[in-house]
Amino acid sequence: MSGKLMIGWSEKDITPQKRVKLAGQFYERISEYVETPISVTAMAVESGSDQAVFCSCDLINVSSEMVEMAREKIKGKAAGLDTGKVIVSATHTHTSILYYKKPLSSGADVLYKYLPEEKKINSHTPDDVMDGKEATQFLAQKISEAVIEAWNNRKSAYMANEFGRAVVGHCRRVVYDDGTSKMWGDTNSANFAELESGNDSGIELLYTFDGDKNLSGVVINIACPSQVVEQRSFISSDYWGKVKLLLREKFGDDLYILGLCGAGGDQCPRDMVRWVDPLTPIDDPNVKRENVIKRKADVSMYDIEGTWEIGKRVSRVVEDRYQSAKDEMKNTAELEHKVFNIDFPVRKVTITEYNEAKKTLEEYVRYSGKEKFDFNDKAYMHVCAGVLERFELQKEHNLYAAEIHVVRLGNIAFTTNPFELFLNYGLQIKARSKAEQTFVIQLACDTGGYLPTKKAEEGGHYSAYVSSGITGHEGGELLVRKTLDVINELWED
């Protein structure tokens, strides 16, 4: 129902005051210093009889447990707010806090089940490093504070949606002439055939203004995770931190920026064809290249310089479209918020896959020659371990229930999913949506792992393995179909 717009904003610092384990990668990293602060940003919207709160976190993901914990903390402190209409999503930075979550399916500890006691290394968190459960409580508290403050700050407001272009994401899955695929694959090869998918340079924008028509915030939806400096050992909000710094230089320190990660499961900030080596070495076999040809191309998208480059591209788009937005602002909008569950089919491991994974894992343990097994071994064997874990999971679970949100705000549709959603699913939703503009928000309200396409599953490798996500291409097709049904119902005459 259309009504007067009421919008409130809040931002809370989640930069830890002590060292933390960093999320992402398959080896342990402990933060050494803070490169840029990390934060939680919330925008509360009310119009007519409906409402929505969008909350974006500089985290690798958000678990359903942490979301529920935050919602419980909100109750009684935000009069009139339906906590079920609070959407919490992640920007997918790999240089943020690793918190404790109970995964639906994980192979992280399976390797240890196969190790003799004398080869196990007991993991111990140093006293000066934040414990995972402590981190979960800390983050849930900060998320709740941001949501409460944004809701209680609601005031009469204006808004305008806009669109711009900036190249941020590139497909990171390389296909070879035998049909196999590889994430971070080397394209400087006679066997290189193509990149598995394209990219989306479109930037979906929503500008908000206060009652005096002054700019108060910007919502920016980009189909690329914020993982330029993903291998580094410092706290960083990656390119989103630079977007905030640059836009606040232009529009003032009171400007709020809500960064929303679009469908980017197979996307990254790096051009896999015009390869540029890191400025400083990274001990990662996926990054190392032989016979690298020096290219006229981007700055290193493995270093801080890359975060500034993307920050400049995005901030220029926001500045460029600002005047057009200001000319078209409105203080009324139709708002309708639908919350529903989709039961996704759990992607199954076959008996053959299980036996092969078990044999490989047992042989690695038996013949590696190592006296102790460490985080590198976990990384090396995570695929086999994940297959074994999934085989056990599927005995009890056929379905994965995920919370999905679809919001109509004026001419805009917002839709969420809990996955690292491959780009083409997001493009299918945008192409067939009846909305003037569609914001796709991944990694929202839970973490369901990667959701690859059928082509990716056939090509194999990380992000498309059965152990990389809870559901497969059948789940992706179901997500597209159900999401479009709900979006398009909201636009029926």
C-alpha positions as CSV (number, residue, x, y, z in Angstrom):
1,M,0.0,0.0,0.0
2,S,1.3,3.4,-0.9
3,G,1.9,5.9,1.8
4,K,4.2,8.6,3.2
5,L,7.8,7.4,3.4
6,M,9.5,7.1,6.8
7,I,13.2,6.2,6.7
8,G,15.8,5.8,9.4
9,W,19.5,5.0,9.3
10,S,22.2,3.7,11.6
11,E,25.8,2.5,11.4
12,K,27.6,0.6,14.1
13,D,31.3,-0.1,14.3
14,I,32.2,-3.8,14.6
15,T,35.9,-3.4,14.4
16,P,37.2,-5.7,17.2
17,Q,39.3,-4.3,20.0
18,K,41.5,-7.3,20.0
19,R,42.9,-9.8,17.5
20,V,40.4,-12.1,15.8
21,K,40.5,-15.1,13.6
22,L,39.7,-14.0,10.0
23,A,37.0,-15.7,8.0
24,G,37.6,-17.2,4.6
25,Q,40.3,-19.3,3.0
26,F,41.2,-22.7,4.2
27,Y,44.1,-21.8,6.5
28,E,44.2,-20.0,9.8
29,R,44.8,-16.2,9.7
30,I,44.8,-14.0,12.7
31,S,44.4,-10.3,12.3
32,E,47.6,-8.2,12.7
33,Y,46.1,-4.7,12.4
34,V,43.1,-2.7,11.1
35,E,43.4,-1.5,7.5
36,T,39.9,0.0,7.4
37,P,37.1,-0.3,10.0
38,I,34.3,-2.8,9.5
39,S,30.7,-2.0,10.3
40,V,27.0,-2.9,10.3
41,T,24.7,-0.5,8.5
42,A,20.9,-0.6,8.7
43,M,18.2,1.3,6.8
44,A,14.6,1.1,8.2
45,V,11.7,1.8,5.8
46,E,8.1,2.3,6.5
47,S,5.2,3.2,4.2
48,G,1.5,2.6,4.4
49,S,1.0,-0.4,6.6
50,D,4.2,-2.3,5.8
51,Q,7.9,-2.1,6.7
52,A,11.4,-3.5,6.0
53,V,14.8,-3.1,7.6
54,F,17.9,-3.8,5.5
55,C,21.0,-4.5,7.4
56,S,24.4,-5.0,5.7
57,C,27.4,-6.4,7.6
58,D,31.1,-6.4,6.7
59,L,31.3,-10.1,7.2
60,I,31.9,-13.2,5.0
61,N,28.3,-14.4,5.7
62,V,25.5,-14.3,8.3
63,S,24.2,-17.5,9.9
64,S,20.5,-18.0,10.7
65,E,21.5,-18.5,14.3
66,M,23.1,-15.1,14.5
67,V,20.2,-13.5,12.7
68,E,17.7,-15.0,15.2
69,M,19.9,-14.0,18.1
70,A,19.9,-10.4,16.9
71,R,16.1,-10.5,16.3
72,E,15.6,-11.7,19.9
73,K,17.7,-8.8,21.2
74,I,15.6,-6.3,19.2
75,K,12.3,-7.4,20.7
76,G,10.8,-4.8,23.1
77,K,13.3,-2.1,22.0
78,A,11.8,-1.1,18.6
79,A,8.0,-0.4,19.0
80,G,6.0,-1.6,16.1
81,L,8.8,-3.4,14.3
82,D,8.1,-6.9,13.0
83,T,11.5,-8.6,13.6
84,G,10.7,-11.1,10.9
85,K,11.0,-8.3,8.4
86,V,14.6,-7.5,9.4
87,I,16.9,-8.6,6.5
88,V,20.5,-9.2,7.5
89,S,23.1,-9.8,4.7
90,A,26.9,-9.8,4.3
91,T,29.2,-8.0,1.9
92,H,31.4,-11.2,1.8
93,T,34.7,-9.7,2.9
94,H,37.4,-12.2,3.8
95,T,39.1,-9.8,6.1
96,S,36.6,-9.8,8.9
97,I,35.7,-11.7,12.1
98,L,35.4,-15.4,12.0
99,Y,32.5,-16.2,14.4
100,Y,31.0,-19.5,15.5
101,K,28.1,-20.9,13.6
102,K,26.6,-24.4,13.4
103,P,26.8,-25.4,9.8
104,L,24.1,-27.5,8.1
105,S,26.9,-29.4,6.3
106,S,30.6,-29.0,6.7
107,G,33.7,-31.0,6.1
108,A,35.9,-28.9,8.2
109,D,36.5,-31.4,10.9
110,V,36.0,-34.7,9.0
111,L,39.7,-35.1,8.4
112,Y,40.3,-35.4,12.1
113,K,37.9,-38.4,12.3
114,Y,40.4,-40.3,10.2
115,L,43.6,-39.3,12.0
116,P,45.4,-41.4,14.6
117,E,45.5,-39.6,17.9
118,E,49.2,-39.0,17.7
119,K,48.8,-37.0,14.4
120,K,46.1,-34.7,15.6
121,I,46.8,-31.0,16.4
122,N,44.5,-29.6,19.0
123,S,43.2,-26.2,18.0
124,H,43.6,-23.6,20.8
125,T,42.6,-20.0,20.6
126,P,45.2,-17.7,22.2
127,D,44.1,-15.6,25.1
128,D,44.4,-12.3,23.2
129,V,42.3,-13.6,20.2
130,M,38.5,-13.3,20.3
131,D,36.8,-16.7,20.7
132,G,34.3,-17.7,18.0
133,K,31.3,-17.8,20.4
134,E,32.3,-14.5,21.9
135,A,32.4,-13.1,18.4
136,T,28.9,-14.3,17.6
137,Q,27.5,-12.6,20.7
138,F,29.4,-9.4,19.9
139,L,28.1,-9.3,16.3
140,A,24.5,-10.2,17.2
141,Q,24.5,-7.3,19.7
142,K,25.9,-4.8,17.2
143,I,23.4,-5.9,14.5
144,S,20.5,-5.5,17.0
145,E,21.8,-2.0,18.0
146,A,22.0,-0.9,14.4
147,V,18.5,-2.1,13.6
148,I,16.9,-0.6,16.8
149,E,18.6,2.7,16.2
150,A,17.6,2.8,12.5
151,W,14.0,1.9,13.3
152,N,13.7,4.5,16.1
153,N,15.3,7.1,13.9
154,R,12.5,6.9,11.3
155,K,11.5,10.3,9.9
156,S,9.7,11.7,6.9
157,A,11.9,11.1,3.9
158,Y,12.2,11.1,0.1
159,M,13.8,8.6,-2.2
160,A,14.8,8.1,-5.8
161,N,16.1,5.0,-7.6
162,E,18.8,5.3,-10.2
163,F,21.1,3.1,-12.3
164,G,24.8,3.3,-13.2
165,R,27.7,1.3,-14.6
166,A,31.1,0.4,-13.2
167,V,33.1,-2.7,-13.8
168,V,33.7,-4.4,-10.5
169,G,33.1,-8.2,-11.0
170,H,34.6,-10.7,-13.4
171,C,33.9,-14.4,-13.8
172,R,36.5,-16.3,-11.9
173,R,35.8,-19.8,-13.3
174,V,38.0,-20.7,-16.3
175,V,36.8,-23.4,-18.8
176,Y,39.3,-25.6,-20.7
177,D,38.9,-27.4,-24.1
178,D,38.0,-30.7,-22.4
179,G,35.0,-29.1,-20.7
180,T,36.5,-29.0,-17.2
181,S,36.4,-25.7,-15.2
182,K,38.6,-24.3,-12.5
183,M,38.2,-21.4,-10.1
184,W,41.2,-19.1,-10.5
185,G,42.3,-21.2,-13.5
186,D,45.3,-20.0,-15.6
187,T,44.1,-18.5,-18.9
188,N,47.6,-18.3,-20.3
189,S,47.2,-21.9,-21.6
190,A,46.7,-23.4,-25.1
191,N,43.8,-25.3,-23.5
192,F,41.9,-22.2,-22.3
193,A,38.5,-22.1,-24.0
194,E,36.4,-19.5,-22.3
195,L,35.2,-18.0,-19.0
196,E,32.2,-20.0,-17.7
197,S,29.9,-16.9,-17.5
198,G,29.9,-13.2,-18.1
199,N,29.7,-10.4,-15.6
200,D,27.2,-7.6,-14.6
201,S,28.6,-4.1,-14.7
202,G,25.2,-2.6,-13.7
203,I,25.0,-0.8,-10.4
204,E,21.6,-0.6,-8.8
205,L,21.2,2.6,-6.8
206,L,18.7,4.0,-4.3
207,Y,19.2,7.5,-2.9
208,T,17.4,8.6,0.3
209,F,16.8,12.2,1.4
210,D,15.6,13.7,4.7
211,G,12.5,15.9,5.1
212,D,14.5,19.0,4.0
213,K,15.6,17.1,0.8
214,N,19.2,16.7,1.8
215,L,20.9,13.5,0.9
216,S,20.9,11.1,3.8
217,G,22.0,7.7,2.4
218,V,22.7,5.6,-0.7
219,V,21.9,1.9,-1.3
220,I,24.4,0.3,-3.7
221,N,23.8,-3.2,-5.1
222,I,26.9,-4.7,-6.8
223,A,27.1,-8.2,-8.3
224,C,30.6,-8.9,-6.8
225,P,31.8,-9.9,-3.4
226,S,34.3,-7.6,-1.6
227,Q,37.3,-9.8,-1.6
228,V,40.2,-7.8,-3.2
229,V,42.5,-8.4,-0.2
230,E,41.0,-11.8,0.7
231,Q,44.3,-13.5,1.5
232,R,45.7,-10.7,3.8
233,S,46.0,-10.8,7.5
234,F,44.4,-7.5,8.6
235,I,40.9,-6.3,9.3
236,S,39.4,-4.6,6.3
237,S,36.0,-3.7,4.8
238,D,37.7,-4.1,1.4
239,Y,36.4,-1.9,-1.4
240,W,33.3,-0.9,0.5
241,G,35.4,0.9,3.0
242,K,36.9,3.0,0.2
243,V,33.5,3.7,-1.3
244,K,32.4,5.1,2.1
245,L,35.5,7.2,2.5
246,L,35.2,8.7,-0.9
247,L,31.5,9.4,-0.8
248,R,31.7,11.0,2.6
249,E,34.5,13.3,1.3
250,K,32.0,14.4,-1.3
251,F,28.7,14.5,0.6
252,G,29.7,14.7,4.2
253,D,30.5,12.5,7.1
254,D,26.8,11.9,8.0
255,L,26.1,10.0,4.8
256,Y,25.1,6.4,5.2
257,I,26.1,3.8,2.7
258,L,24.3,0.4,2.5
259,G,26.4,-2.0,0.5
260,L,24.4,-5.0,-0.9
261,C,26.2,-7.9,-2.5
262,G,24.4,-9.1,-5.6
263,A,24.6,-12.5,-7.3
264,G,28.3,-13.1,-7.3
265,G,29.1,-16.7,-6.4
266,D,31.2,-17.1,-9.6
267,Q,32.4,-13.5,-9.6
268,C,35.5,-11.7,-8.3
269,P,37.2,-8.3,-8.6
270,R,40.0,-9.7,-10.9
271,D,40.2,-10.0,-14.7
272,M,41.3,-13.6,-15.3
273,V,42.4,-12.8,-18.8
274,R,44.5,-9.7,-18.2
275,W,46.2,-11.3,-15.3
276,V,48.1,-8.9,-12.9
277,D,50.3,-10.5,-10.2
278,P,50.0,-9.4,-6.6
279,L,52.4,-6.6,-5.6
280,T,53.3,-8.6,-2.5
281,P,53.6,-12.4,-2.7
282,I,50.8,-14.6,-1.6
283,D,51.5,-18.2,-0.6
284,D,48.5,-19.6,-2.4
285,P,48.8,-22.1,-5.3
286,N,45.7,-20.6,-6.9
287,V,47.4,-17.2,-7.2
288,K,50.9,-18.3,-8.3
289,R,51.5,-18.1,-12.1
290,E,54.4,-19.1,-14.2
291,N,55.7,-17.0,-17.1
292,V,53.4,-14.0,-16.2
293,I,53.2,-11.5,-19.1
294,K,53.2,-7.9,-17.9
295,R,49.9,-6.4,-19.0
296,K,48.5,-2.9,-19.5
297,A,45.6,-3.6,-17.2
298,D,44.2,-3.0,-13.7
299,V,46.2,-2.3,-10.7
300,S,46.7,-5.4,-8.5
301,M,43.3,-6.7,-7.3
302,Y,45.1,-8.6,-4.5
303,D,46.3,-5.4,-2.8
304,I,45.0,-2.3,-1.1
305,E,45.5,-0.4,-4.4
306,G,42.8,-2.5,-5.9
307,T,40.3,-1.6,-3.2
308,W,40.9,2.1,-3.9
309,E,40.5,1.5,-7.7
310,I,37.1,-0.1,-7.2
311,G,36.1,2.4,-4.6
312,K,36.8,5.2,-7.1
313,R,34.8,3.5,-9.9
314,V,31.7,3.0,-7.6
315,S,31.8,6.4,-6.0
316,R,32.1,8.1,-9.4
317,V,28.9,6.4,-10.5
318,V,27.1,7.4,-7.3
319,E,28.2,11.1,-7.8
320,D,27.3,11.0,-11.5
321,R,23.7,9.9,-10.9
322,Y,23.1,12.0,-7.8
323,Q,21.6,15.1,-9.5
324,S,19.2,12.9,-11.6
325,A,18.1,11.3,-8.4
326,K,17.6,14.6,-6.6
327,D,15.4,15.8,-9.5
328,E,13.1,12.8,-9.2
329,M,12.8,12.3,-5.5
330,K,9.4,11.4,-4.1
331,N,8.1,11.2,-0.5
332,T,5.5,8.5,-1.1
333,A,6.0,4.9,-2.2
334,E,4.1,1.6,-2.3
335,L,5.7,-0.8,0.1
336,E,4.9,-4.5,0.4
337,H,7.1,-7.0,2.1
338,K,6.7,-10.8,1.5
339,V,8.5,-13.3,3.7
340,F,8.4,-17.0,2.8
341,N,10.4,-20.2,2.9
342,I,11.6,-22.3,0.0
343,D,12.5,-26.0,0.6
344,F,15.5,-26.6,-1.5
345,P,16.5,-30.1,-2.5
346,V,19.8,-31.2,-0.8
347,R,22.4,-32.0,-3.5
348,K,23.2,-35.6,-3.0
349,V,26.4,-37.6,-3.0
350,T,26.4,-40.9,-4.9
351,I,27.7,-44.1,-3.5
352,T,30.6,-44.0,-6.1
353,E,31.5,-40.4,-5.0
354,Y,31.4,-41.4,-1.4
355,N,33.7,-44.5,-1.9
356,E,36.2,-42.5,-4.0
357,A,36.3,-39.7,-1.4
358,K,36.8,-42.1,1.5
359,K,39.5,-44.0,-0.3
360,T,41.4,-40.8,-1.3
361,L,41.1,-39.4,2.3
362,E,42.3,-42.6,3.9
363,E,45.3,-42.9,1.5
364,Y,46.3,-39.4,2.1
365,V,46.3,-40.0,5.9
366,R,48.2,-43.3,5.4
367,Y,50.8,-42.2,2.9
368,S,51.4,-38.5,3.4
369,G,54.5,-39.1,5.6
370,K,53.6,-36.2,7.9
371,E,54.0,-36.5,11.6
372,K,51.2,-34.0,12.3
373,F,48.3,-32.7,10.3
374,D,47.7,-29.0,10.2
375,F,45.4,-26.4,8.6
376,N,47.0,-26.9,5.2
377,D,46.0,-30.6,5.3
378,K,42.4,-29.5,6.0
379,A,42.5,-27.2,3.0
380,Y,44.0,-29.9,0.8
381,M,41.4,-32.5,1.8
382,H,38.3,-30.3,2.3
383,V,36.6,-31.6,-0.8
384,C,36.8,-35.3,0.2
385,A,35.8,-34.4,3.7
386,G,32.9,-32.4,2.5
387,V,31.7,-35.3,0.4
388,L,31.8,-37.7,3.4
389,E,30.0,-35.2,5.6
390,R,27.3,-34.6,2.9
391,F,26.8,-38.4,2.6
392,E,25.9,-38.6,6.3
393,L,23.8,-35.5,6.2
394,Q,21.6,-36.7,3.3
395,K,20.6,-39.8,5.3
396,E,18.6,-37.5,7.6
397,H,17.9,-34.4,5.5
398,N,16.3,-34.2,2.0
399,L,15.5,-30.5,2.1
400,Y,17.1,-27.3,3.2
401,A,14.5,-24.7,4.3
402,A,15.6,-21.1,3.5
403,E,14.0,-17.8,4.5
404,I,13.4,-15.6,1.4
405,H,12.3,-11.9,1.3
406,V,10.8,-10.0,-1.6
407,V,10.1,-6.3,-1.1
408,R,8.3,-3.9,-3.4
409,L,9.4,-0.3,-2.7
410,G,8.0,2.0,-5.3
411,N,9.2,0.8,-8.6
412,I,12.0,-1.3,-7.1
413,A,12.0,-5.0,-6.2
414,F,14.4,-6.3,-3.6
415,T,14.9,-10.1,-3.3
416,T,17.1,-12.1,-1.0
417,N,18.7,-15.5,-0.9
418,P,21.2,-17.2,1.5
419,F,23.6,-18.4,-1.1
420,E,26.8,-17.4,-2.9
421,L,24.5,-17.3,-5.9
422,F,26.0,-17.8,-9.4
423,L,25.5,-14.7,-11.5
424,N,23.2,-16.2,-14.2
425,Y,20.5,-16.9,-11.6
426,G,20.5,-13.2,-10.6
427,L,20.4,-12.2,-14.3
428,Q,17.4,-14.5,-14.9
429,I,15.5,-12.8,-12.0
430,K,16.4,-9.3,-13.2
431,A,15.5,-10.1,-16.9
432,R,12.1,-11.5,-16.1
433,S,11.1,-9.3,-13.2
434,K,8.2,-6.9,-13.8
435,A,9.8,-4.3,-11.5
436,E,11.5,-1.2,-13.1
437,Q,14.6,-2.2,-11.2
438,T,15.5,-5.3,-9.2
439,F,18.1,-5.5,-6.4
440,V,19.3,-9.1,-5.8
441,I,20.8,-9.6,-2.3
442,Q,22.8,-12.8,-1.7
443,L,24.1,-14.2,1.6
444,A,21.0,-12.9,3.5
445,C,19.5,-14.4,6.7
446,D,21.6,-17.6,6.5
447,T,24.6,-19.1,4.7
448,G,23.8,-22.0,2.3
449,G,27.1,-22.1,0.5
450,Y,27.6,-21.8,-3.3
451,L,24.7,-22.3,-5.7
452,P,26.2,-23.2,-9.0
453,T,24.7,-23.6,-12.5
454,K,24.3,-26.9,-14.2
455,K,27.2,-26.0,-16.5
456,A,29.4,-25.3,-13.5
457,E,28.5,-28.6,-11.9
458,E,29.5,-30.4,-15.1
459,G,32.8,-28.4,-15.2
460,G,33.6,-29.3,-11.6
461,H,36.1,-27.7,-9.2
462,Y,35.7,-25.5,-6.1
463,S,32.4,-23.6,-5.8
464,A,30.7,-26.3,-8.0
465,Y,31.6,-29.4,-6.1
466,V,28.8,-31.2,-4.3
467,S,30.5,-30.2,-1.0
468,S,30.6,-26.5,-2.0
469,G,26.9,-25.8,-1.3
470,I,23.8,-27.4,0.2
471,T,21.8,-27.4,-3.1
472,G,22.5,-27.5,-6.8
473,H,21.2,-26.3,-10.1
474,E,17.7,-27.7,-9.4
475,G,17.7,-25.4,-6.3
476,G,18.8,-22.5,-8.4
477,E,16.0,-23.0,-10.9
478,L,13.5,-23.3,-8.0
479,L,14.8,-20.1,-6.5
480,V,14.4,-18.2,-9.8
481,R,10.9,-19.5,-10.4
482,K,9.5,-18.9,-6.9
483,T,11.2,-15.5,-6.6
484,L,9.7,-14.3,-9.9
485,D,6.3,-15.6,-9.0
486,V,6.3,-13.4,-5.8
487,I,7.8,-10.4,-7.5
488,N,5.5,-10.4,-10.4
489,E,2.4,-10.9,-8.2
490,L,3.3,-7.6,-6.5
491,W,3.2,-5.9,-9.9
492,E,-0.1,-7.3,-11.1
493,D,-2.6,-4.6,-12.1
